[in-house]
Amino acid sequence: MINENERYVYSFSLYIPNDFPIVDTRLVIAQWKQNCGGNCDPDNPVVAVRFESGRLFITLQNNFERKTLFTYSGQATGKWLDFKFDVCFSRTDTGVLNVDLNNRRIIGYQGITAYSEEHGYPAKSKFYFKTGLYRDKMEQTMVIYIDDYKKEKLPL
């Protein structure tokens, strides 16, 4: 876990096979969650890499509204996608979310990157990263590949 107002770089490579099922259902591939420890509403990822209906996109959520900050314009299947996330989770305008895809900046965001205490989150929150296939219940089998995961703390 990382603390609020600390800055980290996460990098990983993602491969979605050509035969991956294209379905219209919630699918989160990578996410940063704010540790709740109680009754938090909403309890969605603050930052998420999502794949729905064949569309790869990145969202930010720090209240009840989810904002799409980037949508991949090409076909996301059948090739390695190299992500680098420079993040500082904060309840103030000092929050940072810089994202590179294949060594090209796709998101440069500064602002609120955490849920507030009014949503039930503790002061001085902690955040954690998860990756995998987080989806609604389905019969179809899904396989993705994740490689080269790294996490590094940056000075503020």
Contacts in CASP RR format, 6 or more apart in sequence:
PFRMAT RR
TARGET T0000
AUTHOR 0000-0000-0000
METHOD contacts of the structure
MODEL  1
MINENERYVYSFSLYIPNDFPIVDTRLVIAQWKQNCGGNCDPDNPVVAVR
FESGRLFITLQNNFERKTLFTYSGQATGKWLDFKFDVCFSRTDTGVLNVD
LNNRRIIGYQGITAYSEEHGYPAKSKFYFKTGLYRDKMEQTMVIYIDDYK
KEKLPL
1 35 0 8 1.000
1 126 0 8 1.000
1 127 0 8 1.000
1 128 0 8 1.000
2 8 0 8 1.000
2 89 0 8 1.000
2 126 0 8 1.000
2 127 0 8 1.000
2 128 0 8 1.000
2 153 0 8 1.000
3 124 0 8 1.000
3 125 0 8 1.000
3 126 0 8 1.000
3 127 0 8 1.000
4 89 0 8 1.000
4 90 0 8 1.000
4 91 0 8 1.000
4 114 0 8 1.000
4 124 0 8 1.000
4 125 0 8 1.000
4 126 0 8 1.000
4 127 0 8 1.000
5 88 0 8 1.000
5 89 0 8 1.000
5 90 0 8 1.000
5 94 0 8 1.000
5 156 0 8 1.000
6 88 0 8 1.000
6 89 0 8 1.000
6 153 0 8 1.000
6 156 0 8 1.000
7 86 0 8 1.000
7 87 0 8 1.000
7 88 0 8 1.000
7 96 0 8 1.000
7 153 0 8 1.000
7 154 0 8 1.000
7 155 0 8 1.000
7 156 0 8 1.000
8 86 0 8 1.000
8 87 0 8 1.000
8 88 0 8 1.000
8 151 0 8 1.000
8 152 0 8 1.000
8 153 0 8 1.000
8 154 0 8 1.000
9 84 0 8 1.000
9 85 0 8 1.000
9 86 0 8 1.000
9 87 0 8 1.000
9 150 0 8 1.000
9 151 0 8 1.000
9 152 0 8 1.000
9 154 0 8 1.000
10 83 0 8 1.000
10 84 0 8 1.000
10 85 0 8 1.000
10 87 0 8 1.000
10 129 0 8 1.000
10 149 0 8 1.000
10 150 0 8 1.000
10 151 0 8 1.000
11 82 0 8 1.000
11 83 0 8 1.000
11 84 0 8 1.000
11 85 0 8 1.000
11 148 0 8 1.000
11 149 0 8 1.000
11 150 0 8 1.000
12 30 0 8 1.000
12 82 0 8 1.000
12 83 0 8 1.000
12 131 0 8 1.000
12 146 0 8 1.000
12 147 0 8 1.000
12 148 0 8 1.000
12 149 0 8 1.000
12 150 0 8 1.000
13 80 0 8 1.000
13 81 0 8 1.000
13 82 0 8 1.000
13 83 0 8 1.000
13 146 0 8 1.000
13 147 0 8 1.000
13 148 0 8 1.000
14 29 0 8 1.000
14 30 0 8 1.000
14 49 0 8 1.000
14 80 0 8 1.000
14 81 0 8 1.000
14 83 0 8 1.000
14 144 0 8 1.000
14 145 0 8 1.000
14 146 0 8 1.000
15 78 0 8 1.000
15 79 0 8 1.000
15 80 0 8 1.000
15 81 0 8 1.000
15 144 0 8 1.000
15 145 0 8 1.000
15 146 0 8 1.000
15 147 0 8 1.000
16 51 0 8 1.000
16 56 0 8 1.000
16 76 0 8 1.000
16 77 0 8 1.000
16 78 0 8 1.000
16 81 0 8 1.000
16 144 0 8 1.000
17 77 0 8 1.000
17 78 0 8 1.000
17 143 0 8 1.000
17 144 0 8 1.000
17 145 0 8 1.000
18 77 0 8 1.000
18 78 0 8 1.000
20 77 0 8 1.000
20 142 0 8 1.000
20 143 0 8 1.000
20 144 0 8 1.000
21 140 0 8 1.000
21 141 0 8 1.000
21 142 0 8 1.000
22 53 0 8 1.000
22 54 0 8 1.000
23 52 0 8 1.000
23 53 0 8 1.000
23 138 0 8 1.000
23 140 0 8 1.000
24 52 0 8 1.000
24 53 0 8 1.000
25 52 0 8 1.000
25 135 0 8 1.000
25 136 0 8 1.000
25 138 0 8 1.000
26 50 0 8 1.000
26 52 0 8 1.000
26 135 0 8 1.000
26 136 0 8 1.000
27 50 0 8 1.000
27 51 0 8 1.000
27 52 0 8 1.000
27 133 0 8 1.000
27 134 0 8 1.000
27 135 0 8 1.000
27 142 0 8 1.000
28 45 0 8 1.000
28 48 0 8 1.000
28 49 0 8 1.000
28 50 0 8 1.000
28 132 0 8 1.000
28 134 0 8 1.000
28 135 0 8 1.000
29 49 0 8 1.000
29 50 0 8 1.000
29 51 0 8 1.000
29 131 0 8 1.000
29 132 0 8 1.000
29 133 0 8 1.000
29 134 0 8 1.000
29 144 0 8 1.000
30 48 0 8 1.000
30 49 0 8 1.000
30 83 0 8 1.000
30 129 0 8 1.000
30 130 0 8 1.000
30 131 0 8 1.000
30 132 0 8 1.000
30 146 0 8 1.000
31 45 0 8 1.000
31 47 0 8 1.000
31 48 0 8 1.000
31 49 0 8 1.000
31 129 0 8 1.000
31 130 0 8 1.000
31 131 0 8 1.000
31 134 0 8 1.000
32 45 0 8 1.000
32 46 0 8 1.000
32 47 0 8 1.000
32 48 0 8 1.000
32 85 0 8 1.000
32 87 0 8 1.000
32 89 0 8 1.000
32 127 0 8 1.000
32 128 0 8 1.000
32 129 0 8 1.000
33 45 0 8 1.000
33 46 0 8 1.000
33 127 0 8 1.000
33 128 0 8 1.000
33 130 0 8 1.000
34 40 0 8 1.000
34 46 0 8 1.000
34 89 0 8 1.000
34 114 0 8 1.000
34 115 0 8 1.000
34 121 0 8 1.000
34 125 0 8 1.000
34 126 0 8 1.000
34 127 0 8 1.000
35 121 0 8 1.000
35 122 0 8 1.000
35 125 0 8 1.000
35 126 0 8 1.000
35 127 0 8 1.000
35 128 0 8 1.000
36 43 0 8 1.000
36 120 0 8 1.000
36 121 0 8 1.000
37 122 0 8 1.000
38 120 0 8 1.000
39 120 0 8 1.000
40 115 0 8 1.000
40 119 0 8 1.000
40 120 0 8 1.000
40 121 0 8 1.000
41 119 0 8 1.000
41 120 0 8 1.000
42 61 0 8 1.000
42 63 0 8 1.000
42 64 0 8 1.000
42 115 0 8 1.000
42 119 0 8 1.000
44 61 0 8 1.000
44 66 0 8 1.000
45 59 0 8 1.000
45 61 0 8 1.000
46 60 0 8 1.000
46 61 0 8 1.000
46 62 0 8 1.000
46 89 0 8 1.000
46 113 0 8 1.000
46 114 0 8 1.000
46 115 0 8 1.000
46 127 0 8 1.000
47 58 0 8 1.000
47 59 0 8 1.000
47 60 0 8 1.000
47 61 0 8 1.000
47 85 0 8 1.000
47 87 0 8 1.000
47 97 0 8 1.000
47 113 0 8 1.000
48 58 0 8 1.000
48 59 0 8 1.000
48 61 0 8 1.000
49 56 0 8 1.000
49 57 0 8 1.000
49 58 0 8 1.000
49 83 0 8 1.000
50 56 0 8 1.000
50 57 0 8 1.000
50 58 0 8 1.000
50 59 0 8 1.000
51 57 0 8 1.000
51 76 0 8 1.000
54 76 0 8 1.000
54 77 0 8 1.000
55 71 0 8 1.000
55 72 0 8 1.000
55 76 0 8 1.000
56 71 0 8 1.000
56 72 0 8 1.000
56 76 0 8 1.000
56 81 0 8 1.000
57 68 0 8 1.000
57 70 0 8 1.000
57 71 0 8 1.000
57 72 0 8 1.000
58 68 0 8 1.000
58 69 0 8 1.000
58 70 0 8 1.000
58 99 0 8 1.000
58 106 0 8 1.000
58 107 0 8 1.000
59 66 0 8 1.000
59 67 0 8 1.000
59 68 0 8 1.000
59 69 0 8 1.000
60 66 0 8 1.000
60 67 0 8 1.000
60 69 0 8 1.000
60 97 0 8 1.000
60 109 0 8 1.000
60 113 0 8 1.000
61 67 0 8 1.000
62 112 0 8 1.000
62 113 0 8 1.000
62 114 0 8 1.000
62 115 0 8 1.000
62 116 0 8 1.000
63 115 0 8 1.000
63 116 0 8 1.000
63 119 0 8 1.000
69 97 0 8 1.000
69 99 0 8 1.000
69 107 0 8 1.000
69 109 0 8 1.000
70 99 0 8 1.000
70 101 0 8 1.000
70 106 0 8 1.000
70 107 0 8 1.000
72 81 0 8 1.000
72 101 0 8 1.000
80 147 0 8 1.000
81 101 0 8 1.000
81 102 0 8 1.000
82 101 0 8 1.000
82 102 0 8 1.000
82 103 0 8 1.000
82 148 0 8 1.000
83 99 0 8 1.000
83 100 0 8 1.000
83 101 0 8 1.000
84 99 0 8 1.000
84 100 0 8 1.000
84 101 0 8 1.000
85 97 0 8 1.000
85 98 0 8 1.000
85 99 0 8 1.000
86 96 0 8 1.000
86 97 0 8 1.000
86 98 0 8 1.000
86 99 0 8 1.000
86 154 0 8 1.000
87 96 0 8 1.000
87 97 0 8 1.000
87 98 0 8 1.000
87 113 0 8 1.000
88 94 0 8 1.000
88 95 0 8 1.000
88 96 0 8 1.000
88 113 0 8 1.000
88 156 0 8 1.000
89 95 0 8 1.000
89 113 0 8 1.000
89 114 0 8 1.000
89 125 0 8 1.000
89 127 0 8 1.000
90 96 0 8 1.000
90 111 0 8 1.000
90 112 0 8 1.000
90 113 0 8 1.000
90 114 0 8 1.000
91 112 0 8 1.000
91 114 0 8 1.000
91 115 0 8 1.000
91 116 0 8 1.000
92 111 0 8 1.000
92 112 0 8 1.000
93 110 0 8 1.000
93 111 0 8 1.000
93 112 0 8 1.000
94 110 0 8 1.000
94 111 0 8 1.000
95 110 0 8 1.000
95 111 0 8 1.000
95 112 0 8 1.000
95 113 0 8 1.000
95 114 0 8 1.000
96 109 0 8 1.000
96 110 0 8 1.000
96 111 0 8 1.000
96 113 0 8 1.000
97 107 0 8 1.000
97 108 0 8 1.000
97 109 0 8 1.000
97 110 0 8 1.000
97 113 0 8 1.000
98 105 0 8 1.000
98 107 0 8 1.000
98 108 0 8 1.000
98 109 0 8 1.000
99 105 0 8 1.000
99 106 0 8 1.000
99 107 0 8 1.000
99 108 0 8 1.000
100 106 0 8 1.000
114 121 0 8 1.000
114 125 0 8 1.000
114 127 0 8 1.000
115 121 0 8 1.000
115 125 0 8 1.000
117 123 0 8 1.000
129 151 0 8 1.000
131 146 0 8 1.000
131 149 0 8 1.000
132 144 0 8 1.000
132 146 0 8 1.000
133 142 0 8 1.000
133 144 0 8 1.000
135 142 0 8 1.000
END
